[in-house]
C-alpha cells in the first residue's frame, strides 16, 4: 500500500511539473465555456452556459486523465520501464498505481470547474456532491486505463498521437458534451446517435446536468454505463500494461 501511494504521489507531483500547461489548458477551458455561451445562447433554445458547464467538466476530466498515457508511452519508448520495474514493489501494484494516479489527476484538474458549476447552478447537497465525485472518479479511472492501454500498443510516437487524436474526436464529438442528444438524433446518422447515447462521456455530462441543473434523479442505466466502461477498460488497460512490462 505504501508503494502504491508513493507512485500515485509521484505521478500527481509530476503532473504539476507541467503547471503552465495546466494553467493554460484551464484558461482555455474557461474561455471555451464563456465564448460558447455567448455564441450559442442566441442560436439555440437553451441556456448554453448552464448546459455546457457540465460538459466542459467531463471534457477537462477526459483530457487530464488521458495525459497519463503519454507519459507511459514515453517511458516504454525510452526504456524507463526498466527503472520502474526495479522499484521494491510488485508489478501489479505499480500498474494499479499508474492507472489510479491518472484518475486522481483528472479529479484534481476538474475540481475548479466543478466549483464554477456550483457557482452557476447552486451548491448541491453533500450526498449529491459525493455522488458527483464517485461518478467523476470512476470515469477518470476508466479514461486513465484506456489511455494506458493505448499507450502500450504503439511504440511509435506519431502512431500513438494519431490514434489518440482519433479517439478524442470520436468520444468528444459523438457525445452530449457539446450538444443535447436529441439534436444528435435529428442531425446525424442513427449509429452516431446510438454511440453517443451510450458514450460514457455523454452519461457523465448528463448525470451532472440532472443533479445540478434539473435537480432530478438520473437513470440507473447512465450510472451503469459509466461503471461498466470503467470496469472493462481498467481490466483491459491493466492486462495490456502488465504484458508490456513482462516483455521488457
C-alpha positions in Angstrom: 0.0 0.0 0.0 2.9 2.4 0.8 4.4 1.8 -2.6 1.1 2.4 -4.3 0.6 5.7 -2.5 4.2 6.8 -3.3 3.7 6.1 -7.0 0.4 8.0 -7.1 2.0 10.9 -5.2 4.9 10.9 -7.6 2.6 11.0 -10.7 0.4 13.7 -9.2 3.5 15.8 -8.4 4.9 15.1 -11.8 1.6 16.4 -13.3 2.2 19.8 -11.8 5.6 20.0 -13.4 3.5 21.0 -16.4 1.9 23.7 -14.3 2.0 26.3 -17.1 0.4 23.7 -19.5 -2.2 23.0 -16.8 -2.9 26.8 -16.3 -3.0 27.4 -20.0 -5.4 24.5 -20.6 -7.6 25.5 -17.7 -7.7 29.1 -19.0 -8.6 27.8 -22.5 -11.4 25.7 -21.0 -12.8 28.7 -19.2 -12.6 30.7 -22.4 -14.4 28.0 -24.2 -17.2 28.0 -21.6 -17.9 31.7 -21.9 -17.3 32.1 -25.7 -19.5 29.1 -26.5 -22.1 30.5 -24.1 -22.1 33.9 -25.8 -22.2 32.5 -29.3 -24.7 29.6 -28.9 -27.2 31.1 -26.4 -28.6 33.3 -29.1 -28.7 30.4 -31.6 -30.3 27.6 -29.5 -33.3 27.4 -27.3 -31.4 26.5 -24.1 -29.2 28.4 -21.7 -26.0 27.2 -23.2 -23.8 28.4 -20.3 -25.6 26.1 -17.9 -25.8 23.3 -20.4 -22.1 23.4 -21.4 -20.6 23.8 -17.9 -21.1 20.1 -17.0 -19.9 19.0 -20.5 -16.8 21.1 -20.0 -16.0 19.3 -16.7 -16.2 16.0 -18.5 -14.1 17.2 -21.3 -11.4 18.5 -19.0 -11.5 15.3 -16.9 -11.0 13.3 -20.0 -8.0 15.3 -21.2 -6.2 15.4 -17.9 -6.8 11.7 -17.1 -5.8 10.7 -20.6 -2.5 12.5 -20.2 -1.0 9.6 -18.1 -0.9 7.6 -21.3 1.5 10.0 -23.0 3.9 9.5 -20.0 3.6 5.7 -20.1 4.2 5.7 -23.9 7.3 7.9 -23.4 8.6 5.6 -20.6 8.2 2.5 -22.8 9.9 4.1 -25.8 12.8 5.5 -23.7 13.3 2.3 -21.7 12.4 3.9 -18.4 10.1 1.0 -17.7 13.3 -0.9 -16.7 13.9 1.5 -13.8 10.3 1.3 -12.7 10.4 -2.5 -12.6 13.5 -2.2 -10.3 11.4 -0.5 -7.6 10.8 -2.5 -4.5 7.1 -3.2 -5.2 5.1 -5.7 -7.1 4.4 -5.1 -10.8 0.7 -5.3 -10.2 0.9 -2.6 -7.6 2.9 -0.4 -10.0 0.4 -0.8 -12.8 -2.6 -0.2 -10.5 -0.9 2.9 -9.1 -0.3 4.3 -12.6 -4.0 3.8 -13.5 -5.3 5.3 -10.3 -2.9 8.3 -10.5 -4.4 9.2 -13.9 -7.8 9.2 -12.2 -6.6 11.3 -9.3 -5.0 13.8 -11.7 -8.3 14.0 -13.6 -10.2 14.8 -10.4 -7.7 17.4 -9.3 -7.8 19.2 -12.6 -11.5 19.2 -13.0 -12.3 20.3 -9.4 -12.0 24.1 -10.1 -14.5 23.6 -13.0 -16.8 21.7 -10.6 -16.7 24.7 -8.2 -17.5 27.0 -11.1 -20.5 24.8 -12.0 -21.8 25.1 -8.4 -21.4 28.9 -8.6 -23.5 28.9 -11.7 -26.2 26.4 -10.7 -26.1 26.4 -6.9 -24.4 24.1 -4.5 -26.0 20.6 -4.3 -26.5 18.6 -1.1 -23.4 16.8 0.4 -24.9 13.5 -0.8 -25.2 14.8 -4.3 -21.6 16.2 -4.2 -20.4 12.8 -3.1 -22.3 11.1 -5.9 -20.8 13.5 -8.4 -17.3 12.7 -7.3 -18.0 9.0 -7.3 -19.0 9.2 -11.0 -16.2 11.6 -11.9 -13.5 9.4 -10.3 -14.9 6.2 -11.9 -15.0 7.9 -15.3 -11.4 9.3 -14.8 -10.1 5.8 -13.8 -11.7 4.4 -17.0 -10.2 7.1 -19.2 -6.8 6.6 -17.5 -7.0 2.9 -18.1 -8.0 3.4 -21.7 -5.0 5.8 -22.1 -2.5 3.4 -20.5 -3.8 0.5 -22.6 -3.5 2.5 -25.8 0.0 3.7 -24.8 1.3 0.2 -24.7 0.0 -0.7 -28.1 2.1 1.8 -30.1 5.8 2.1 -29.9 5.9 4.9 -32.4 5.0 8.3 -31.1 3.4 9.5 -34.3 1.1 6.5 -34.5 0.2 6.9 -30.8 -0.6 10.6 -31.3 -2.7 9.8 -34.4 -4.7 7.1 -32.5 -5.2 9.4 -29.5 -6.5 12.2 -31.8 -9.0 9.9 -33.4 -10.1 8.6 -30.0 -10.5 12.2 -28.8 -12.6 13.1 -31.8 -14.9 10.0 -31.5 -15.5 10.3 -27.8 -15.8 14.1 -27.7 -17.9 14.9 -30.7 -20.2 11.9 -30.7 -21.4 12.8 -27.2 -23.7 15.2 -25.4 -20.7 17.2 -24.1 -21.3 20.0 -26.6 -25.0 19.5 -27.7 -28.1 17.6 -26.5 -28.7 14.0 -27.6 -32.0 15.0 -29.3 -30.0 17.3 -31.7 -27.6 14.5 -32.5 -30.6 12.2 -33.2 -32.1 14.7 -35.6 -28.9 15.8 -37.3 -26.6 12.7 -37.5 -27.0 9.1 -38.7 -28.6 6.6 -36.2 -25.3 4.7 -35.4 -23.7 8.0 -34.3 -26.7 8.7 -32.0 -26.6 5.2 -30.5 -22.9 5.6 -29.9 -23.4 9.0 -28.3 -26.2 7.7 -26.1 -24.0 5.0 -24.5 -20.8 7.1 -24.7 -19.6 7.3 -21.0 -18.7 11.0 -21.6 -22.4 11.6 -22.5 -23.6 9.8 -19.4 -21.2 11.7 -17.2 -22.2 15.1 -18.6 -25.9 14.3 -18.5 -25.7 13.0 -14.9 -24.1 16.3 -13.8 -26.8 18.2 -15.6 -29.6 16.2 -13.9 -28.1 16.7 -10.5 -27.0 20.3 -10.7 -29.4 21.9 -13.2 -32.6 19.9 -13.5 -32.5 18.8 -9.8 -33.9 15.4 -10.8 -32.9 11.8 -10.5 -30.7 10.3 -13.1 -31.5 6.9 -14.8 -29.7 3.9 -13.3 -28.6 2.9 -16.8 -26.5 6.0 -17.1 -24.6 5.2 -13.9 -24.2 1.6 -15.1 -22.7 2.7 -18.4 -20.0 4.7 -16.5 -19.2 1.9 -14.1 -19.2 -0.7 -16.9 -16.9 1.5 -19.0 -14.5 2.0 -16.1 -14.5 -1.7 -15.2 -13.9 -3.0 -18.7 -11.2 -0.6 -19.6 -9.5 -0.9 -16.2 -9.1 -4.6 -16.9 -8.0 -4.1 -20.5 -5.6 -1.4 -19.6 -4.2 -3.4 -16.7 -3.6 -6.5 -18.8 -2.0 -4.6 -21.7 0.3 -2.7 -19.4 1.2 -5.9 -17.5 2.0 -7.8 -20.7 4.2 -4.9 -21.8 6.3 -4.8 -18.6 6.5 -8.6 -18.7 8.1 -8.5 -22.1 10.5 -5.7 -21.0 
